[in-house]
Amino acid sequence: MSLRNKTPTPEFSLPDENGARCDLAQLRADKLLTIFFFRGAFCPTARRDLLAYANVYERLRAMNGELVAISVDDPATLLRLKEQLRLPFRLLSDADFAVSRRYGVYESDETDEGPQPHGEPAVFLLDAGGYLAYSQVQTGPKGHANPAELALIVFYMARNGGRYWD
């Protein structure tokens, strides 16, 4: 499934790193939401990407933004990862890959590492109304959208009443 700009994204409810349920509506709550799907705690590239998002997190929050990262890792693994990297945002567990599939995240064909199945990186930006404003779905772990550049899109939306599209 491929999501289209200017359309609502699929609702979800997933456990966070502490096991608490987290709903898309709760995360969105009139905010400019960035959803980052990452390969998993096993992947050094994913760890680097998470740190890059941590570096722009306060800028996103200052512009009425929120960020959440999702992988197939279980909550205990996500909690260890969050503590190791000192991440300021929530990590959600999509253990059965169901939400990832609904968002069109590319399922990795690597079966020799990490939990199975696991996805390749993908990022989705939602405007204040919950409509998709930007997405990038990768077929491999390298070359994702730069978090600092994504922050510029959030800045634009924040200055445009929370909307990307007129």
C-alpha positions in Angstrom: 0.0 0.0 0.0 1.3 3.4 -0.9 0.0 6.5 1.0 -0.9 9.6 -0.9 -0.2 13.2 0.0 -3.2 15.2 1.3 -4.9 12.0 2.7 -5.3 10.8 6.3 -2.9 8.2 7.4 -3.9 4.9 9.0 -4.8 5.0 12.7 -2.8 2.8 15.0 -2.3 1.9 18.7 1.1 0.5 19.6 3.0 -0.1 22.9 5.8 2.3 23.7 9.1 1.4 25.3 7.4 1.2 28.7 4.5 -0.9 27.5 2.0 1.9 27.6 -0.4 2.1 24.6 0.1 5.0 22.3 -2.5 6.0 19.7 -1.9 8.0 16.6 -4.7 10.5 17.6 -3.0 11.0 20.9 0.4 11.7 19.3 -1.1 14.0 16.6 -3.3 16.1 18.8 -3.1 19.1 16.4 0.6 18.8 16.2 2.9 18.4 13.2 3.8 14.8 13.6 6.9 13.1 12.2 6.7 9.2 12.2 10.1 7.5 11.6 10.1 3.8 11.0 13.6 2.3 11.7 15.1 -1.1 11.1 15.7 -1.9 14.7 18.1 -1.7 17.7 20.4 -4.2 16.0 21.3 -1.8 13.1 24.1 0.7 13.5 22.7 2.9 10.7 19.3 3.0 12.5 21.1 4.1 15.7 22.8 6.9 13.8 19.5 8.0 12.3 17.8 8.0 15.7 20.6 10.2 17.1 20.2 12.6 14.1 16.4 12.9 14.9 17.3 13.4 18.6 19.4 16.4 17.5 16.4 18.1 15.9 13.8 17.0 18.4 13.7 20.3 20.4 13.4 22.3 17.2 10.4 20.2 16.1 8.8 20.7 19.5 9.4 24.5 19.4 7.3 24.5 16.1 4.4 22.5 17.6 5.9 19.3 16.3 6.1 15.8 17.7 8.2 12.8 16.7 7.8 9.1 17.3 10.0 6.2 16.0 8.6 2.8 15.3 10.3 -0.6 14.8 9.5 -4.3 15.3 11.6 -4.5 18.5 9.8 -5.4 21.6 9.2 -2.8 24.3 12.1 -4.0 26.5 14.6 -3.7 23.6 13.3 -0.3 22.8 13.6 0.8 26.4 17.3 -0.3 26.5 17.9 1.5 23.2 16.2 4.7 24.4 18.4 4.7 27.6 21.6 3.8 25.7 21.1 6.6 23.2 19.4 9.0 25.6 16.6 9.6 23.1 14.0 12.3 24.1 11.1 10.9 22.0 8.9 7.8 22.3 9.8 4.5 20.6 6.9 2.3 19.6 6.8 -1.5 19.1 5.2 -2.8 15.9 6.1 -6.4 16.7 4.0 -8.0 14.1 4.8 -5.4 11.3 1.1 -4.8 10.8 1.3 -1.0 11.1 4.4 -0.9 9.0 2.6 -2.8 6.3 -0.4 -0.4 6.4 2.0 2.5 6.0 3.8 0.8 3.0 7.1 0.4 4.8 9.4 -1.8 2.7 9.9 -5.2 4.3 13.6 -6.0 4.3 14.7 -9.1 2.4 17.7 -9.5 4.8 16.9 -12.6 6.9 20.4 -13.1 8.5 20.1 -10.2 11.0 17.6 -8.5 13.2 14.1 -9.6 14.1 12.0 -10.9 11.3 10.3 -9.4 9.6 11.8 -5.9 9.9 11.4 -2.9 7.7 13.7 -0.5 6.0 13.7 3.2 7.0 10.6 5.3 6.2 9.5 8.8 7.3 6.0 10.4 7.2 5.2 14.0 8.1 1.6 14.7 9.0 0.1 18.2 9.1 -2.0 19.6 12.0 -5.1 18.1 10.5 -3.6 14.6 10.3 -3.1 14.6 6.5 0.1 13.3 4.9 2.3 16.1 3.9 5.6 14.3 3.0 6.8 10.7 2.9 9.9 8.8 2.0 9.9 5.0 2.0 13.3 3.4 1.4 14.2 0.0 0.0 17.5 -0.2 1.9 19.1 1.3 5.1 21.2 4.0 3.4 20.3 7.5 2.1 17.3 8.6 4.1 15.9 12.1 4.3 18.0 14.3 6.5 16.2 15.2 9.8 17.4 18.8 9.7 15.9 19.1 6.2 12.6 17.6 7.5 12.6 20.2 10.2 12.5 22.8 7.5 9.3 21.3 6.2 7.9 21.4 9.7 9.0 25.0 10.0 7.1 25.8 6.8 3.9 24.1 8.1 4.2 25.8 11.4 4.3 29.2 9.7 1.4 28.1 7.4 -1.1 27.4 10.1 -0.1 23.8 10.5 -0.7 23.0 6.9 1.5 22.0 4.0 -1.1 22.3 1.4 -3.3 25.3 0.8 
